[in-house]
Amino acid sequence: MSSQLALFTASSEADLFHDPNRGGFFSILVQGETRKYQSSHKLSEMHRVLGLVDPARDTWISQAEFMAPNRRVVNLARVGLLFADLDTYRMPWAVGRSPDSLAESALYLCLEQGVPPPSIMVFSGRGLQAKWLLTRPIPRQALPRWNACQRHLIDRLKVVGADVAAKDASRVLRLVETVNSRSGEICRVVHLETGEDGDPLRYDFEDLANALLPVGRITLEEQRKARTLEVLSGGKSSNLRGFNGRQLAWDRLEDLRRLAVMRGGIKEGERMTHLFWQINFMLLSGVTNSFQMFHEARALAAC
């Protein structure tokens, strides 16, 4: 297996969750002399761009794909994995362990927490990047449900050092074959979970959601049907809760943006009100946080 892991380059690891044949963009973040520099590129150019990366510089790559040349969640196109940034170096049990040993311990702790084994684990130079590849990308419409899975995944893996701030769809993670200047180590693949076909294991998103979320979609649908029947038969309507607030807010944001396109833009004098409601629904959907709100709002205003 170690010889197989050594074959992973920056491009081949990125190919697991990015498809150069799809339309859209990905982003690269590079540490310069005094600050970080970000650039966005078409997916069709990914192999060429990654081939030009300087491995001696700290470099990160977006995990999701976007409709515009930036990595704002309001411009999300799709995301093909779940992930967790495991700061194992902060955990007492991880002190002095090799990257391979860290991966073995992380797999054991995932099992203990009832989390399916990650498809791939990358040694980031100090910790681990665990990734659960999906059989097909999740479209932007399902972002609130994807966010819910991310929240519960990170919560379960706190015992492994999961970074609670590294769970949003706009996140970048360290690029394979580049240095982590804090440790001098090279970022590399240290574990690969394979399926029956010998390829990296991929999960159906609904199977993962049912494993991670406290109440699976099937259970929710059964509850909704039961509540609906109760109302129809004369029960109390106050028990009827057939919607998800975060999903509803995201759908309303999508509707506002779609209306703006259909009407050829927003009339002068109505733009600030329109933007206000877009930002309102964006925050209610939970797709971003206060630290990223300005950048997301600026991306909305630019649409």
BAMI-191957 format. One record per residue: x, y, z of N, C-alpha, C in turn. Coordinates in pm, whole numbers, padded with zeros to 5 digits, always signed. Each point is the difference from the previous one (the first is absolute). Example, Ala and Ser with C-alpha at 12.3 -4.5 7.8 and 13.67 -1.06 7.14 Angstrom:
2
+01319-00569+00780-00089+00119+00000+00090+00120+00000 -00035+00105-00072+00082+00119+00006-00077+00109+00073 
END
This chain:
303
+00083-00120+00000-00083+00120+00000+00087+00126+00000 +00115-00003+00070+00085+00118+00008+00050+00045-00136 +00030-00099-00089+00045+00037-00135-00113+00065-00079 -00123-00045+00025-00116+00060-00067-00021+00143+00048 +00018+00023+00130-00018+00134+00055+00105+00096-00056 +00120-00050-00023+00108+00084-00051-00029+00051-00140 -00093-00065-00070-00033+00041-00137-00088+00124-00003 -00057+00039+00114-00090+00114+00002+00078+00130-00016 -00032+00072-00107+00055+00133-00023-00106+00103+00036 +00035+00126-00010-00097+00106+00025-00120-00015-00093 +00026-00030-00127-00108-00013-00098-00085-00124+00023 +00064-00114+00029-00078-00123+00016-00085+00002+00126 +00049+00066+00106-00083+00013+00121-00116+00094-00025 +00026+00110-00070-00107+00095-00032-00103-00061-00094 +00044-00092-00085-00093-00066-00092-00107-00080+00072 +00024-00035+00126-00096-00079+00076-00127+00079+00031 +00011+00134+00007-00119+00080+00033-00023+00116-00097 +00090+00018-00098-00020+00099-00105+00004-00070-00136 -00087+00040-00089-00004-00059-00134+00032+00108-00103 +00117-00009-00064+00038+00100-00101-00095+00006-00119 -00086-00101-00014-00095-00001-00112-00130+00074+00031 -00015+00045+00124-00120+00074+00038+00024+00149-00016 -00108+00072-00014+00009+00145-00001+00011+00053+00142 +00068+00112+00015+00014+00059+00133+00143+00036+00032 +00021+00038+00126+00130+00050+00044+00043-00065+00130 +00131-00002+00023+00059-00037+00128+00097+00110+00039 +00041+00002+00125+00089+00107+00047+00127-00057+00064 +00106+00078-00013+00129-00032+00061+00039+00116+00092 +00050-00032+00119+00050+00100+00094+00147-00029+00026 +00085+00100-00019+00145-00018+00012+00056+00101+00099 +00088-00047+00087+00066+00088+00096+00114+00074-00067 -00009+00133-00005+00107+00081-00055+00098+00041+00108 +00085+00096-00030+00099+00044+00098-00065+00068+00119 -00105+00079-00024-00062+00075+00109-00148-00032+00019 -00064-00058-00101-00143-00031+00013-00036-00113-00096 -00125-00047+00013-00048-00107-00087-00062+00060-00127 +00017-00071-00110-00056+00042-00129-00096-00107-00050 -00118+00043-00044-00100-00094-00051-00023+00022-00148 -00020-00109-00070-00035+00008-00142-00102-00109-00031 -00088+00027-00094-00102-00096-00040+00019-00034-00147 -00027-00125-00035+00027-00048-00136-00112-00094-00044 -00016-00011-00131-00097-00094-00055+00044-00143+00033 -00097-00085+00026+00031-00140+00029+00075-00065-00115 -00031+00042-00121+00067-00057-00118+00150+00029+00000 +00043+00100+00077+00142+00037+00005+00070-00055+00124 -00070-00083+00079+00053-00041+00130+00135-00069-00008 +00015-00097-00088+00126-00073-00008+00117+00092-00036 -00025+00091-00091+00106+00093-00040+00036+00092+00117 -00101+00051+00070+00024+00092+00111+00075-00070+00113 -00043-00120+00036+00065-00071+00109+00144-00039-00036 +00024-00020-00128+00136-00030-00044+00095+00118+00015 -00055+00120+00013+00082+00120+00014+00021+00043+00145 -00064-00072+00093+00010+00036+00142+00142-00024+00051 +00050+00095+00077+00133-00013+00062-00015-00084+00126 +00056-00122+00004-00017-00087+00118+00067+00053+00125 +00087+00100-00014+00070+00056+00116-00082+00107+00070 -00121+00028-00051-00088+00099+00064-00125-00068+00056 -00044+00047+00115-00126-00049+00056-00112+00027-00100 -00075-00105-00035-00105+00014-00101-00123-00078+00042 -00115+00060-00024-00129-00062+00033-00088-00001-00125 -00094-00095-00005-00092-00011-00113-00143-00010+00051 -00093+00062-00070-00141-00008+00038-00049-00142-00019 -00093-00041+00086-00054-00136-00007-00128-00005-00082 -00068+00113-00012-00123+00008-00078+00028+00067-00135 -00102-00001-00085+00009+00066-00131-00102+00114-00006 +00032+00104-00077-00078+00123+00004-00041+00045-00140 -00107+00079-00003-00052+00050-00128+00074+00123-00048 +00067+00070+00092+00073+00124-00032+00144-00014+00048 +00092+00082-00051+00141-00012+00039+00029+00055+00139 -00069-00051+00100+00031+00024+00141-00061-00115+00079 +00039-00016+00124-00049-00114+00079-00100+00042+00108 -00092+00086-00039-00108+00039+00092-00113-00103-00010 -00060-00035+00113-00103-00102-00001-00124+00043-00080 -00023+00131-00012-00114+00045-00081+00021-00033-00148 +00124-00029-00038+00030-00039-00138+00034-00148-00012 -00035-00078+00102+00027-00144-00003-00070-00065-00119 +00070-00088-00068-00061-00079-00107-00034-00139+00052 +00098-00064+00065-00018-00136+00048+00116-00036+00095 -00019-00105+00078+00107-00049+00086-00007-00152+00002 +00115-00066-00019+00002-00144-00021+00055-00080+00116 +00004+00057+00120+00054-00071+00114-00042+00065+00131 +00016-00073+00110+00000+00057+00134+00144-00003+00047 +00035+00088+00094+00140+00004+00045+00009+00049+00143 +00114-00031+00061+00030+00047+00135+00149+00028+00009 +00034+00117+00052+00140+00037+00022+00034-00037+00144 +00080-00105+00016+00028-00056+00132+00133+00055+00053 -00008+00089+00099+00121+00057+00062+00051-00097+00106 +00048-00114-00045+00045-00104+00093+00117+00048+00085 +00077+00097-00050+00115+00048+00076-00040+00069+00130 -00127+00033+00013-00049+00061+00123-00044-00104+00103 -00004-00127-00039-00053-00105+00085+00114-00072+00074 -00012-00017+00131+00107-00065+00079+00033-00141-00049 -00102-00076-00046+00023-00137-00042+00083-00009-00128 +00009+00112-00073+00067-00002-00131+00147+00041+00006 +00046+00043+00116+00137+00050+00013+00102-00108-00036 +00091+00034-00091+00109-00090-00036-00037-00109-00099 -00122-00002-00048-00042-00106-00091+00033+00035-00145 +00028-00103-00078+00028+00018-00142-00131+00028-00074 +00006+00055-00121-00122+00022-00078-00083-00126-00021 +00068-00114-00025-00073-00126-00019-00071-00042+00128 +00067+00019+00114-00060-00034+00129-00119+00092+00030 +00013+00128-00036-00110+00094+00020-00123-00044-00080 +00024-00044-00124-00111-00045-00085-00067-00123+00060 +00077-00094+00052-00057-00120+00061-00085+00036+00121 +00050+00092+00083-00074+00042+00118-00128+00073-00039 +00009+00085-00103-00118+00074-00047-00106-00096-00051 +00039-00105-00071-00095-00099-00050-00069-00071+00116 +00077-00035+00104-00057-00067+00116-00100+00091+00071 +00035+00128+00016-00089+00094+00068-00126+00029-00083 +00014+00001-00133-00118+00014-00085-00097-00116+00026 +00055-00121+00007-00081-00118+00027-00071+00013+00134 +00073+00047+00101-00059+00018+00133-00114+00101+00000 +00012+00101-00083-00101+00106-00006-00114-00032-00097 +00005-00118-00061-00106-00039-00093+00008+00072-00133 +00120+00046-00035+00022+00070-00127+00062-00096-00101 -00055-00013-00119+00060-00087-00102+00144+00041-00028 +00086-00094-00037+00140+00035-00026+00014+00097-00117 +00086+00100+00013+00020+00094-00111+00058-00071-00122 -00035+00048-00117+00051-00059-00124+00150+00019-00011 +00046+00115+00049+00142+00035-00013+00039+00090+00116 +00124-00014+00045+00054+00089+00102+00133+00056-00048 +00014+00130+00016+00120+00071-00044+00072+00054+00122 +00128-00027+00012+00083+00060+00105+00031+00143-00043 -00046+00096+00080+00012+00141-00039+00131+00064+00044 +00089-00079+00059+00126+00055+00050+00003+00004+00151 -00120+00012+00061-00012-00007+00146-00119-00084+00043 -00108+00007-00076-00120-00077+00031-00044-00083-00118 -00131-00030-00005-00056-00082-00107-00119+00070-00064 -00019-00024-00128-00119+00044-00072-00074-00126-00042 -00116-00022+00063-00081-00119-00031-00109+00039-00098 -00020-00084-00103-00096+00033-00105-00086-00122-00032 -00131+00025-00008-00097-00102-00036-00053+00032-00139 +00048-00071-00100-00037+00026-00139-00142-00048-00026 -00073+00074-00084-00138-00033-00033-00009-00061-00139 -00101-00084-00019-00018-00064-00130-00034+00101-00109 -00066+00110+00041-00030+00108-00094-00001+00132+00079 +00037+00110-00064+00005+00128+00071-00138+00044+00048 -00003+00072+00111-00123+00057+00053-00019+00138-00063 -00116+00026-00061-00023+00131-00062-00025+00108+00105 +00009+00125-00040-00013+00112+00092-00135-00001+00073 -00102-00057-00062-00132-00003+00063+00000-00077+00131 +00092-00096+00013+00004-00085+00120+00101+00049+00102 +00050+00122-00015+00105+00050+00089-00040-00003+00148 -00122+00040+00040-00034-00006+00143+00009-00141+00058 -00040-00100-00075+00009-00139+00049+00146-00043+00008 +00080+00040-00098+00144-00029+00004+00062+00068+00122 -00038+00124+00028+00052+00070+00117-00036-00073+00129 -00122-00052+00007-00042-00074+00120+00088-00123+00020 +00030-00070-00109+00089-00117+00009+00139+00041+00047 +00051+00111-00053+00131+00049+00041+00002+00033+00149 -00104+00068+00048-00004+00038+00142+00004-00122+00091 -00081-00100-00033-00004-00119+00085+00127-00083-00014 +00059-00003-00120+00126-00070-00019+00110+00061+00086 +00014+00132-00005+00103+00068+00078-00025-00017+00149 -00126+00005+00040-00032-00016+00142+00042-00137+00051 -00023-00104-00080+00037-00134+00043+00151-00019+00004 +00072+00074-00085+00144-00021-00011+00082+00101+00080 -00063+00071+00091+00076+00091+00088+00105-00077+00079 -00031-00124+00034+00093-00083+00076+00128-00027-00079 -00007+00014-00132+00117-00020-00086+00068+00133-00031 -00056+00110+00051+00058+00131-00024-00063+00074-00116 -00123-00037-00038-00065+00066-00114-00013+00150+00023 +00041+00078-00098-00006+00146+00005-00144+00044-00025 -00065+00057+00101-00142+00038-00013-00018+00117-00097 +00107+00072-00030-00011+00114-00092+00019-00041-00146 +00040-00125-00023+00032-00045-00137-00104-00097-00050 -00123+00050-00019-00107-00090-00043-00088+00057-00110 +00027+00123-00045-00086+00063-00100+00042-00038-00141 -00090+00019-00094+00024-00040-00138+00105+00085-00070 +00033+00117+00056+00102+00085-00062+00141-00032+00051 +00012-00102+00083+00127-00033+00064+00106-00044-00101 +00125+00037+00028+00115-00052-00074+00080-00089+00095 +00056-00106-00054+00087-00090+00076+00134-00012-00072 +00101-00039+00074+00135-00004-00056+00010-00093-00120 +00079+00043-00096+00018-00073-00125+00110-00104+00014 -00027-00121-00045+00098-00109+00000+00125+00042-00077 +00115-00042+00049+00133+00025-00059+00054+00140+00030 -00069+00078+00086+00053+00131+00037+00040-00001+00146 +00086+00093+00037+00058+00002+00134-00094+00065+00101 +00009-00046+00123-00058+00070+00114+00118+00068+00068 +00014+00130-00018+00119+00070+00048+00013-00001+00152 -00110-00024+00070+00006-00004+00147+00075-00123+00050 -00006-00107-00077+00067-00124+00043+00113-00041-00094 -00001+00054-00122+00098-00041-00100-00039-00130-00070 -00115-00057+00038-00047-00126-00058-00074+00025-00132 +00002-00101-00086-00073+00007-00126-00137-00064+00017 -00100+00067-00051-00138-00049+00006-00013-00122-00092 -00054-00110+00052-00005-00123-00079-00113-00091+00048 -00045-00090-00088-00104-00098+00033+00059-00109+00088 -00068-00031+00111+00051-00103+00092-00099-00116+00018 -00123+00016-00048-00094-00112+00010-00099+00009-00114 -00032-00118-00054-00098-00011-00107-00092-00117+00031 -00129+00027+00008-00100-00104+00021-00055-00037-00138 +00015-00125-00038-00041-00040-00134-00129-00081+00002 -00072+00007-00111-00120-00079-00017+00032-00134-00064 -00103-00074-00036+00021-00132-00060+00071+00010-00134 -00013+00114-00068+00065+00017-00130+00145+00046+00012 +00047+00020+00123+00138+00044+00021+00017+00150-00007 -00105+00073-00040+00006+00146-00004-00034+00058+00137 +00034+00127+00023-00037+00062+00128-00149-00015+00028 -00033-00036+00124-00138-00022+00039-00081+00128-00011 -00118-00010-00059-00091+00115-00011-00133-00035+00067 -00060+00102+00059-00124-00020+00075-00117+00068-00070 -00115-00065+00009-00124+00067-00038-00030+00106+00106 -00032+00120-00043-00018+00110+00095-00111-00030+00101 -00110-00059-00045-00110-00030+00092+00040-00103+00104 +00084-00096-00039+00048-00099+00097+00085+00068+00107 +00086+00091-00043+00082+00074+00096-00087+00086+00090 -00098+00067-00059-00088+00086+00078-00075-00081+00106 -00048-00118-00038-00071-00084+00096+00091-00049+00111 +00130-00016-00031+00095-00044+00102+00042+00113+00093 -00001+00125-00051+00053+00112+00076-00106+00081+00072 -00114+00021-00064-00102+00086+00058-00077-00073+00110 -00039+00072+00105-00070-00065+00112-00132-00062-00041 -00068+00059-00098-00125-00056-00052+00013-00007-00152 -00001-00121-00053+00016-00019-00144-00119+00052-00078 +00019+00019-00130-00106+00054-00086-00122-00092-00001 +00021-00131+00000-00113-00094-00003-00085+00018+00125 +00067+00013+00116-00074+00019+00125-00077+00131-00004 +00063+00106-00052-00067+00129-00010-00124-00009-00088 +00013-00067-00114-00113-00012-00091-00114-00079+00064 +00035-00104+00077-00103-00077+00068-00073+00086+00104 +00080+00085+00072-00060+00088+00099-00092+00102-00067 +00044+00054-00113-00081+00099-00070-00132-00060-00048 +00005-00123-00054-00122-00066-00045-00095-00024+00116 +00059-00044+00114-00081-00027+00118-00068+00126+00050 +00076+00112+00002-00056+00126+00047-00108+00050-00095 +00023-00017-00130-00099+00043-00098-00130-00079+00016 +00013-00131+00018-00118-00084+00019-00075+00040+00126 +00077+00035+00104-00062+00039+00126-00082+00127-00017 +00054+00095-00078-00072+00126-00024-00126-00026-00080 +00012-00084-00105-00115-00028-00085-00112-00071+00076 +00040-00077+00102-00100-00075+00075-00053+00079+00119 +00034+00128+00007-00055+00084+00106+00094+00023+00115 +00129-00036-00014+00097+00022+00107+00039+00145+00010 +00092+00030+00092+00046+00137+00021+00097+00041-00109 -00028+00108-00069+00087+00044-00108+00130+00058+00052 +00009+00032+00130+00123+00059+00056+00116-00097-00003 -00028-00130-00021+00107-00101-00005+00060-00014-00139 -00054+00072-00098+00045-00016-00138+00125+00084-00024 +00113-00070-00025+00125+00069-00028+00063-00065-00122 -00049+00035-00116+00042-00068-00121+00103+00074-00082 +00085+00082+00064+00101+00069-00079+00128+00017+00080 +00109+00026-00071+00129+00026+00060+00029+00149-00018 +00018+00072+00110+00016+00145-00008+00121+00044-00080 +00113-00070+00016+00122+00037-00074-00018-00023-00150 -00062-00112-00034-00023-00028-00142-00097+00101-00059 -00103+00036+00076-00098+00098-00047+00066+00134-00027 +00088+00044+00091+00070+00127-00018+00090-00003-00124 +00071-00111-00020+00086-00014-00118-00084+00002-00128 -00114-00067+00001-00088-00002-00117-00054+00139-00031 -00029+00078+00104-00048+00136-00022+00110+00088-00060 +00123-00020+00046+00112+00073-00060+00012-00036-00148 -00009-00127-00030+00008-00045-00139-00112+00061-00084 -00120+00007+00057-00114+00058-00073+00023+00147-00031 +00052+00075+00098+00028+00142-00022+00103+00021-00110 +00103-00080+00001+00104+00014-00102-00053-00039-00137 -00085-00103-00003-00059-00043-00128-00095+00106-00055 -00076+00063+00088-00091+00107-00043+00077+00118-00059 +00114+00032+00063+00081+00112-00048+00049-00027-00142 +00039-00124-00026+00047-00037-00135-00115+00005-00099 -00115-00055+00038-00116-00004-00089-00049+00140-00036 +00017+00095+00092-00047+00137-00023+00108+00089-00062 +00113-00060-00033+00107+00077-00062+00070+00093+00096 -00002-00031+00130+00066+00083+00100-00102+00066+00093 +00050+00068+00101-00085+00068+00097-00008+00149-00035 -00120+00054+00006-00019+00141-00033+00074+00090+00098 +00045+00114-00052+00066+00098+00085-00099+00046+00108 +00050+00010+00121-00084+00037+00113-00048-00121+00080 +00013-00119-00059-00043-00122+00070+00116-00093+00032 +00120+00039-00043+00113-00092+00011+00041-00027+00144 +00003+00104+00085+00042-00021+00139-00099-00088+00075 -00129+00020-00025-00101-00084+00064+00013-00144-00044 +00021-00018-00130+00016-00134-00054+00123-00068+00060 +00111+00074+00009+00123-00055+00056-00019-00031+00149 -00072+00087+00071-00026-00023+00142-00068-00135+00022 -00104-00029-00079-00072-00125+00018+00084-00120-00043 +00084+00017-00102+00090-00109-00039+00096-00033+00114 +00060+00103+00059+00094-00023+00111-00073-00061+00120 -00122+00048+00025-00079-00053+00110-00021-00151-00014 -00044-00042-00119-00026-00142-00022+00130-00080-00003 +00108+00060-00049+00129-00068+00000+00043-00035+00142 -00014+00096+00092+00039-00023+00139-00093-00101+00067 -00131+00010-00027-00094-00094+00060+00023-00143-00049 +00055-00014-00120+00025-00134-00054+00119-00069+00067 +00085+00079+00067+00115-00058+00069+00115-00040-00088 +00004+00047-00125+00106-00041-00092+00130+00077+00023 -00005+00106+00080+00120+00077+00028-00002+00042+00146 +00103+00074+00042+00008+00047+00138+00039+00147+00000 +00006+00058+00120+00024+00144+00012+00135+00041-00057 +00098-00091+00005+00134+00034-00051+00003+00011-00152 -00086-00076-00067-00003+00000-00145-00114+00082-00058 -00086+00055+00086-00121+00065-00047+00029+00114-00098 +00099+00085+00031+00030+00112-00088+00037-00048-00139 +00085-00103-00008+00045-00050-00131-00116-00062-00077 -00087-00074+00071-00116-00059-00067-00096+00108-00047 -00021+00103+00084-00090+00110-00038+00054+00075-00120 +00131+00019-00004+00062+00068-00114-00018-00081-00128 +00009-00134+00013-00020-00085-00118-00145+00008-00048 -00095+00008+00094-00141+00014-00038-00022+00133-00071 +00059+00106+00054-00019+00134-00059+00058+00009-00141 +00102-00082-00026+00065+00005-00132-00078-00077-00106 -00098-00081+00043-00075-00082-00098-00090+00087-00087 
END
